[in-house]
Amino acid sequence: AQQLGTPLSDQEYRQFFRSLRTARRASTACVLRALYGCQNPLVRRLDEYENHGVIPEGPICSEVPGTPFFPDFCTFAFYRCTRKKYFIKV
């Protein structure tokens, strides 16, 4: 059992992104994020699912080379979308 607010394991990420595997589907999720923001209920559910039920607050450390910190999860997720790096983890 994972702690609330922790990132998904590699196996859990594969499961999470299974429905978003094609760039087109991941891109669609990013369009929703761009149009409605992180407060949109669907976007929040995706973010919560990705983080075991709780969207992390505060600074986010990532596996992104050269950009290891983001002020919050929303900024990190938006970064993934704008860079089309849909499947990078925190």
C-alpha positions in Angstrom: 0.0 0.0 0.0 1.4 3.4 -1.0 1.2 6.5 1.1 -1.3 9.2 0.0 0.3 11.8 -2.2 3.3 9.7 -3.2 4.0 9.2 -6.9 3.0 6.0 -8.6 5.5 3.2 -9.0 6.8 2.3 -12.5 4.2 -0.5 -12.7 1.4 1.8 -11.6 2.5 4.4 -14.1 2.2 1.9 -16.9 -1.3 1.1 -15.7 -2.2 4.8 -15.3 -1.0 5.7 -18.8 -2.3 2.6 -20.5 -5.4 4.5 -21.7 -3.2 7.5 -22.6 -0.5 5.5 -24.4 -1.0 7.1 -27.7 0.3 10.6 -27.9 -3.1 11.6 -29.3 -4.9 10.5 -26.1 -2.2 12.1 -23.8 -2.4 15.2 -25.9 -6.2 15.3 -25.4 -5.7 15.2 -21.6 -3.3 18.1 -22.0 -5.8 20.1 -24.0 -8.3 19.7 -21.1 -5.6 20.9 -18.7 -4.8 23.9 -20.9 -8.5 24.8 -21.5 -9.9 24.2 -18.0 -6.8 24.3 -15.7 -5.9 22.1 -12.8 -9.1 22.8 -10.9 -11.3 21.0 -13.5 -12.8 18.0 -11.8 -11.6 15.6 -14.5 -8.1 17.0 -14.5 -8.1 16.8 -10.7 -9.2 13.2 -10.7 -6.3 12.3 -13.1 -3.8 14.2 -10.9 -5.2 12.5 -7.8 -5.0 9.1 -9.4 -1.5 9.7 -10.5 -0.5 10.5 -6.9 -2.4 7.8 -4.9 -5.4 10.0 -4.2 -3.8 13.3 -3.1 -2.4 16.0 -5.3 1.0 16.9 -3.8 1.3 20.4 -2.4 4.4 22.6 -2.6 7.6 22.1 -4.6 7.8 19.0 -6.8 11.0 17.2 -7.5 11.1 15.5 -10.9 13.2 13.3 -13.2 13.4 16.0 -15.8 17.1 16.7 -16.6 17.9 20.4 -16.1 14.6 21.1 -14.5 14.5 19.2 -11.2 12.0 21.4 -9.3 8.6 22.8 -10.0 6.5 25.0 -7.6 3.6 22.6 -7.6 2.1 19.5 -9.3 0.0 21.6 -11.7 3.1 23.4 -13.0 4.9 20.1 -13.5 1.9 18.5 -15.3 1.6 21.6 -17.5 5.4 21.4 -18.3 4.9 17.8 -19.4 2.1 18.9 -21.7 3.9 21.8 -23.3 7.1 19.8 -23.9 5.1 16.7 -25.1 6.9 14.6 -22.5 3.7 13.0 -21.4 5.1 10.1 -19.5 7.8 11.6 -17.3 7.4 11.1 -13.5 7.9 13.2 -10.4 
